[in-house]
C-alpha cells in the first residue's frame, strides 16, 4: 500500500491539495475442512472432509483534489470544492474437491469451481461553504453529487472427472448504478457558556439494477431521506463541559447486500443478497462529559441507539438447505457507555485508555426471534519517547462477543507495538509495527440458531503481523497552512460483508456529507 499527498499555496487566500493512494493485496489459502452433521433429520450423524482452495486479488485506487478559498483576513469564511475518484476491482477464485466420501450422504455432493469479479467505481463532487453570520454564529452549507457504478460477474462451474463445465443457471452478471444528490445546512452558535448546533440534510437516490445474466429482474427505484441533527453544550468551567447530542444515521444498502448471486460452494449452505433491502434509519441520543487539562483529558459518553428497520443478516432452513440472506427485519435498542482517557505522566510518557460496554435488545417479529446481552471492549496503551528521539507505542486490548439477531460472533484480543524514528529534521521517518493475538492465534467463533436449525463455526488461524513504513515530507514543511475543517463526513461508504462474493453496505452519521 502507499499514498502521496501534496499541498500548494496559490496565494495568501487560497490553496490546492491533492492525494493519490493505492492498496493491493492477495490472499491464498488451502485447507482440508471437516464437516459434521448430527441430530434432527441426520440422526446419529455423519461427517466428511474435502480439499478447498481460495485465491483473492484485492485492489483499491483513489485520487482526490481540493481547492480552498478564504474570503476574509480572519479566514472564518471559506469555500471548498472537492473531487474524489475511487475504484476497487477485486476477484476471487474458489475450488472444492471431495474424496473418500462415506456412503449414505442425503444430499448431492460434487466438485466445483467458481470465479467472481467485482468492481466498485465512485465519482464524488462536493462544495462546502462556511461563513459567520453574527457574533459567535456560523453557517455551514454544502452540496454533494455521487455517481456509483457497481458490477458483479460471478461464474459457476460443475466439475466432473476433472473437467470444468460452465453452469449459466447458477451464474450471475449483475450491475447496480446509483446517482446520489444531497444538500445540507448547519447552524452553530456560542452564547455565553452555552453552545448549540442544529442541522438538516436531504439526500435523494436514483438506483438502476440490471441483470445481464441470472434469475433476477431488472428494476429501478428512487427514494429520499431527511437527516436531522442537534446538540447543546454547557461549559461548567474553563476545562469542563457537558452536552446532549442527537443524530440520525442512515444505512444505505449497496451491491453487497442486494446482489442475488447464490454461493453454492457448500452443498447444505447457500448465501445471497436481497434486491428489496431498503434504507435503514436509526437514531442516537447521547450525554457527553469532557474534562481536559494540558496533562489529562477525559471523555465520558452515555448513549441510547435505536432502529425499527435495521438491516440484518438472517438464516432459515428450506428443503434441507440452510439459506442466509438480508432484510430490514430487526428492531434494536442499545444502551452504551464509553470512555476515553489520555494522561501525560511526563513530557515523554503518555498513557491512554479507550473502552466501554453496551447492553442490547434485538428482536424480529418476522422471524419471531429475540436476542439480548452485554458486550464490552477495552484498549490501553503507552507512548514513550526514548533516547535519540525514538518513539515507542505499545497497545493491548480486546472485545467480548458481539450479539446478533440469531446468535453472536466471537470477540478477539491483541497486543501491538510500534517504533518510529525521524531523520533529516523530520523530513524522513521509518516505522516498524508488530501485532499478534495474545496466544498467537486468531479465534473466530460464530453461533446462530433459528426455529429449525442450530449452527456453530469455530476457526483457529495462527497469525503474527510485521509491517515496515517509510514517510518522506518534502517542500515547505515548516509553514503550516490554515485549512478548512469541514463538518462533512462521507456516509455513503459500504460496510464490509461476511460474504466475500458481495462486499458491504454503507452507513453514516452527522449532518455533513
SELUMFI-431427 format. One line per 3 residues: number of its first residue (from 1); their letters; for each residue x, y, z of C-alpha. Coordinates in steps of 0.5 Angstrom, whole numbers, padded with zeros to 4 digits. Each point is the difference from the previous one (the first is absolute). Layout:
BEGIN
NUM> A> X Y Z  ...;
This chain:
BEGIN
1> XXX> 0000 0000 0000  0002 0007 -0001  -0002 0007 0000;
4> XXX> 0002 0007 -0003  -0003 0007 0003  0002 0007 -0003;
7> XXX> -0002 0007 0002  0002 0006 -0003  -0002 0007 0002;
10> XXX> -0002 0004 -0006  0000 0007 0004  -0002 0002 0007;
13> XXX> -0007 -0001 -0001  -0001 -0007 -0004  0004 -0006 0000;
16> XXX> -0001 -0007 -0004  0001 -0007 0003  0001 -0007 -0004;
19> XXX> 0001 -0007 0002  0000 -0007 -0003  0000 -0007 0003;
22> XXX> 0001 -0007 -0002  -0001 -0006 0004  0001 -0007 -0003;
25> XXX> 0000 -0007 0004  -0001 -0007 -0002  -0003 -0006 0004;
28> XXX> 0001 -0007 -0001  -0002 -0006 0005  0000 -0007 -0001;
31> XXX> -0004 -0005 0005  -0003 -0006 0002  -0006 0001 0004;
34> XXX> -0004 -0005 0003  -0008 0001 0000  -0004 -0004 0005;
37> XXX> -0008 0000 0000  -0004 -0003 0006  -0007 0000 0003;
40> XXX> -0006 0001 -0003  -0001 -0003 -0007  0007 -0002 0001;
43> XXX> -0001 -0005 0006  0007 -0002 0002  0003 0004 -0005;
46> XXX> 0006 -0001 -0005  0006 0004 -0002  0004 0001 -0006;
49> XXX> 0007 0004 -0002  0002 0004 -0006  0005 0004 -0003;
52> XXX> -0001 0007 -0001  0004 0006 -0003  -0002 0007 -0001;
55> XXX> 0004 0006 -0003  -0002 0007 0000  0003 0006 -0003;
58> XXX> -0002 0007 0003  0002 0007 -0003  -0002 0007 0002;
61> XXX> 0002 0006 -0003  -0002 0007 0002  0001 0007 -0002;
64> XXX> -0002 0007 0002  0001 0007 -0001  -0003 0006 0005;
67> XXX> 0000 0008 -0002  -0001 0004 0006  -0001 0008 0000;
70> XXX> -0001 0004 0006  -0004 0007 0000  0003 0004 0006;
73> XXX> 0006 0001 0003  -0002 -0004 0006  -0001 -0006 -0004;
76> XXX> -0007 -0001 0003  -0004 0000 -0007  0002 -0005 -0005;
79> XXX> -0002 -0004 -0006  0003 -0007 -0001  -0001 -0004 -0007;
82> XXX> 0002 -0007 0000  0000 -0006 -0004  0001 -0008 0001;
85> XXX> 0001 -0006 -0004  0000 -0007 0003  0001 -0006 -0004;
88> XXX> 0000 -0007 0003  0001 -0006 -0005  0000 -0007 0004;
91> XXX> 0000 -0007 -0002  -0001 -0007 0004  0001 -0007 -0003;
94> XXX> -0002 -0006 0004  0000 -0007 -0001  -0002 -0006 0004;
97> XXX> 0001 -0008 -0001  -0003 -0006 0004  0004 -0006 0001;
100> XXX> -0002 -0007 0004  -0007 0002 0002  -0004 -0004 0004;
103> XXX> -0006 -0004 -0002  -0007 0003 0001  0001 0007 0000;
106> XXX> -0007 0003 -0001  0001 0006 -0005  0005 0001 -0006;
109> XXX> 0007 0001 0001  0004 0002 -0006  0007 0003 -0002;
112> XXX> -0001 0007 -0002  0004 0006 -0003  -0002 0008 0000;
115> XXX> 0002 0007 -0002  -0002 0006 0003  0002 0007 -0003;
118> XXX> -0003 0006 0003  0002 0008 -0001  -0003 0006 0004;
121> XXX> 0001 0007 -0003  -0001 0006 0003  0000 0007 -0002;
124> XXX> -0002 0006 0005  0000 0007 -0001  -0001 0005 0006;
127> XXX> -0001 0007 0002  0000 0003 0007  -0001 0007 0002;
130> XXX> 0002 0003 0007  -0002 0007 0003  -0001 0004 0006;
133> XXX> -0007 0003 0001  0001 0003 0006  0004 0000 0007;
136> XXX> 0001 -0007 0002  -0004 -0002 -0006  0002 -0004 -0006;
139> XXX> -0004 -0003 -0006  0003 -0006 -0004  -0004 -0002 -0006;
142> XXX> 0002 -0005 -0006  -0002 -0005 -0005  0003 -0007 -0003;
145> XXX> -0001 -0004 -0006  0002 -0007 0000  0000 -0005 -0006;
148> XXX> 0001 -0007 0002  0001 -0006 -0005  0000 -0007 0002;
151> XXX> 0001 -0006 -0003  0000 -0008 0002  0001 -0005 -0005;
154> XXX> 0000 -0007 0003  0001 -0006 -0004  -0001 -0007 0003;
157> XXX> 0003 -0007 -0003  -0002 -0007 0001  0006 -0005 0001;
160> XXX> -0001 -0007 -0003  0006 -0004 -0001  0005 0006 0001;
163> XXX> -0004 0003 -0006  -0003 0007 0002  -0007 0002 -0004;
166> XXX> -0003 0007 0001  -0006 0000 0003  -0004 0006 -0002;
169> XXX> -0006 -0002 0004  0004 0001 0007  0004 0006 -0003;
172> XXX> -0002 0008 0001  0002 0006 -0004  -0002 0006 0003;
175> XXX> 0000 0008 0000  -0002 0005 0005  0000 0007 -0001;
178> XXX> -0001 0006 0005  -0001 0007 -0001  0000 0004 0007;
181> XXX> -0001 0007 0000  0000 0003 0007  0000 0007 0004;
184> XXX> 0001 0003 0007  -0001 0006 0004  0003 0000 0007;
187> XXX> 0000 0006 0005  0005 0000 0006  -0001 0006 0006;
190> XXX> 0004 0001 0006  -0004 0004 0005  0004 0002 0007;
193> XXX> 0001 -0007 0003  -0005 -0004 -0005  0002 -0003 -0007;
196> XXX> -0005 -0002 -0005  0000 -0004 -0006  -0006 -0001 -0005;
199> XXX> 0000 -0003 -0007  -0004 -0004 -0005  0002 -0004 -0006;
202> XXX> -0004 -0002 -0006  0002 -0005 -0005  -0003 -0004 -0006;
205> XXX> 0002 -0006 -0003  -0002 -0003 -0007  0002 -0007 -0001;
208> XXX> 0000 -0004 -0006  0001 -0008 0000  0001 -0004 -0006;
211> XXX> 0002 -0008 0000  0004 -0002 -0007  -0001 -0007 0003;
214> XXX> -0003 -0003 0005  -0007 -0001 0003  -0001 0007 0003;
217> XXX> -0005 0005 -0003  0002 0007 -0002  -0002 0006 0004;
220> XXX> 0000 0007 0001  -0001 0004 0006  0001 0006 0004;
223> XXX> -0001 0003 0007  0002 0006 0004  0002 0000 0007;
226> XXX> 0000 0006 0005  0005 0000 0005  0000 0005 0006;
229> XXX> 0005 0001 0006  0000 0005 0006  0005 0001 0006;
232> XXX> 0000 0004 0006  0006 0001 0005  0002 0004 0006;
235> XXX> 0007 0002 0003  0000 -0001 0007  0007 0002 0001;
238> XXX> 0006 0002 -0005  0002 -0007 0000  -0007 -0004 0001;
241> XXX> -0006 0000 -0005  -0006 -0005 -0001  -0005 0000 -0005;
244> XXX> -0006 -0004 -0003  0000 -0003 -0008  -0005 -0002 -0004;
247> XXX> 0002 -0003 -0007  -0004 -0004 -0005  0004 -0006 -0004;
250> XXX> -0002 -0003 -0007  0003 -0006 -0002  -0001 -0001 -0008;
253> XXX> 0000 -0007 -0003  0005 -0001 -0005  0002 -0005 -0005;
256> XXX> 0003 -0005 0005  -0007 -0001 0004  -0004 0001 -0007;
259> XXX> 0004 -0005 -0004  -0004 -0006 -0001  0005 -0004 -0002;
262> XXX> 0000 -0007 0003  0006 -0003 0003  0000 -0008 -0001;
265> XXX> 0006 -0001 0003  -0003 -0004 0006  -0005 -0006 -0002;
268> XXX> -0004 0002 0006  0001 0007 0001  -0001 0006 -0005;
271> XXX> 0000 0007 0000  -0003 0006 -0004  -0002 0007 0000;
274> XXX> -0007 0003 0000  -0001 0006 -0005  -0006 0002 0004;
277> XXX> 0004 0003 0006  -0002 0007 0002  0004 0005 0003;
280> XXX> 0001 -0001 0008  -0002 0006 0004  0003 0000 0007;
283> XXX> 0000 0006 0006  0005 0001 0005  0000 0005 0006;
286> XXX> 0006 0000 0005  0002 0004 0006  0007 0002 0000;
289> XXX> 0005 0003 0005  0007 0003 -0001  0006 0002 0005;
292> XXX> 0006 0002 -0003  0007 0003 0002  0007 0000 -0003;
295> XXX> 0001 -0006 0003  -0006 -0004 0001  -0006 -0001 -0005;
298> XXX> -0007 -0004 0002  -0006 -0001 -0004  -0006 -0004 0002;
301> XXX> -0006 -0002 -0004  -0006 -0003 0002  -0005 -0001 -0006;
304> XXX> -0006 -0004 -0003  -0001 -0002 -0007  -0006 -0003 -0003;
307> XXX> -0003 -0002 -0007  -0006 -0003 -0002  0002 -0003 -0007;
310> XXX> 0007 -0002 0001  0004 -0004 -0006  0002 -0006 0003;
313> XXX> 0002 -0007 -0003  -0004 -0006 0002  -0001 -0007 -0002;
316> XXX> -0005 -0005 -0001  -0001 -0008 -0002  -0003 -0001 -0007;
319> XXX> 0000 -0007 -0003  0005 -0003 0005  0005 0006 -0002;
322> XXX> 0002 0006 0004  -0002 0007 -0003  0004 0006 0002;
325> XXX> -0002 0007 -0003  -0002 0007 0003  -0006 0004 0001;
328> XXX> -0003 0006 0004  -0002 -0004 0006  0003 0002 0006;
331> XXX> -0003 0005 0006  0006 0001 0004  0001 0004 0006;
334> XXX> 0008 0001 0003  0002 0004 0006  0007 0001 0000;
337> XXX> 0005 0004 0005  0007 0001 -0003  0006 0004 0003;
340> XXX> 0007 0003 -0003  0006 0002 0005  0006 0003 -0002;
343> XXX> 0005 0001 0005  0007 0003 -0001  0004 -0002 0006;
346> XXX> 0007 0003 -0002  0001 0004 -0006  0003 -0006 -0003;
349> XXX> -0005 -0005 0002  -0008 -0001 -0001  -0005 -0005 0002;
352> XXX> -0006 -0001 -0004  -0007 -0004 0001  -0006 -0001 -0004;
355> XXX> -0006 -0004 0002  -0007 -0001 0002  -0006 -0005 0000;
358> XXX> -0006 -0001 -0003  -0007 -0003 0001  -0004 -0002 -0006;
361> XXX> -0007 -0003 -0001  -0001 -0002 -0007  -0007 -0003 -0003;
364> XXX> -0003 -0002 -0006  -0008 -0001 -0001  0001 -0003 -0007;
367> XXX> 0004 -0006 0003  -0003 0000 0007  0008 0001 0002;
370> XXX> 0003 0003 0006  0007 0001 0003  0003 0005 0005;
373> XXX> 0006 0000 0004  0006 0004 0003  0006 0002 -0004;
376> XXX> 0007 0004 0001  0006 0002 -0003  0007 0003 0003;
379> XXX> 0006 0002 -0003  0006 0003 0004  0007 0002 -0002;
382> XXX> 0006 0004 0002  0004 0005 -0004  0007 0001 0002;
385> XXX> 0006 0005 -0003  0006 -0004 0000  0008 0003 0000;
388> XXX> 0001 0002 -0007  -0007 0002 -0001  -0002 -0007 -0002;
391> XXX> -0008 0000 0001  -0003 -0007 0003  -0007 -0001 0001;
394> XXX> -0003 -0007 0003  -0007 -0002 0000  -0004 -0005 0002;
397> XXX> -0008 -0001 0000  -0006 -0005 -0001  -0007 -0001 -0002;
400> XXX> -0005 -0004 0003  -0005 -0004 -0005  -0005 0004 -0004;
403> XXX> -0007 -0001 0000  -0004 -0001 -0006  -0008 -0002 -0001;
406> XXX> 0001 -0007 0000  0007 -0001 0004  0006 0003 0001;
409> XXX> 0007 0001 -0003  0006 -0001 0004  0005 0005 0003;
412> XXX> 0007 0001 -0001  0007 0002 0004  0006 0003 -0003;
415> XXX> 0007 0003 0002  0004 0005 -0004  0006 0004 0000;
418> XXX> 0003 0006 -0005  0006 0003 0000  0001 0007 -0004;
421> XXX> 0007 0004 -0002  0000 0006 -0004  0006 0003 -0003;
424> XXX> 0003 0006 -0004  -0004 0005 0004  -0007 -0004 0000;
427> XXX> 0000 -0001 -0008  0001 -0007 0000  -0002 -0006 0005;
430> XXX> 0000 -0007 0001  -0005 -0004 0004  0000 -0007 0002;
433> XXX> -0007 -0004 0002  -0002 -0006 0003  -0006 -0003 0002;
436> XXX> -0003 -0007 0003  -0005 -0003 0004  0001 -0002 0007;
439> XXX> 0002 -0007 -0002  0002 0001 -0007  -0007 -0003 -0003;
442> XXX> -0006 0004 -0002  -0006 -0004 0002  -0007 0001 -0004;
445> XXX> -0006 -0003 0004  -0007 0001 -0003  -0006 -0002 0002;
448> XXX> -0007 0000 -0003  -0007 -0003 0001  -0007 0000 -0003;
451> XXX> -0006 -0003 0001  0002 -0007 -0003  0008 0001 0000;
454> XXX> 0006 0001 0004  0007 0002 -0003  0007 0001 0003;
457> XXX> 0006 0001 -0003  0007 0000 0003  0006 0002 -0004;
460> XXX> 0007 0001 0003  0006 0004 -0004  0007 0001 0002;
463> XXX> 0001 0007 -0001  0006 0005 0001  0001 0006 -0004;
466> XXX> 0006 0004 -0001  0000 0007 -0004  0005 0005 -0002;
469> XXX> -0002 0007 -0003  0004 0006 -0003  -0002 0007 0000;
472> XXX> 0003 0006 -0004  -0002 0007 0001  0003 0005 -0005;
475> XXX> -0001 0007 -0002  -0002 0005 0005  -0001 -0004 0006;
478> XXX> 0001 0006 0005  -0006 0004 -0002  -0007 -0002 0003;
481> XXX> -0006 0002 -0005  -0007 0001 0004  -0004 -0005 -0003;
484> XXX> -0008 0000 0000  -0002 -0005 0005  -0006 -0003 -0004;
487> XXX> -0006 -0002 0004  -0001 -0005 -0005  0000 -0008 0001;
490> XXX> -0001 -0005 -0006  -0005 -0004 0002  -0001 -0004 -0007;
493> XXX> 0005 -0005 0001  -0001 -0007 0000  0000 -0005 0006;
496> XXX> 0005 -0006 0000  -0005 -0006 -0001  0002 -0007 0002;
499> XXX> -0002 -0002 -0007  0007 0000 -0004  -0005 0000 -0006;
502> XXX> -0004 0006 0002  0004 0006 0003  -0003 0004 0005;
505> XXX> -0006 0006 0002  0001 0007 0001  -0001 0004 0007;
508> XXX> 0001 0007 0002  -0002 0005 0006  0000 0007 0001;
511> XXX> -0003 0006 -0004  0006 0000 -0005  0001 -0004 -0006;
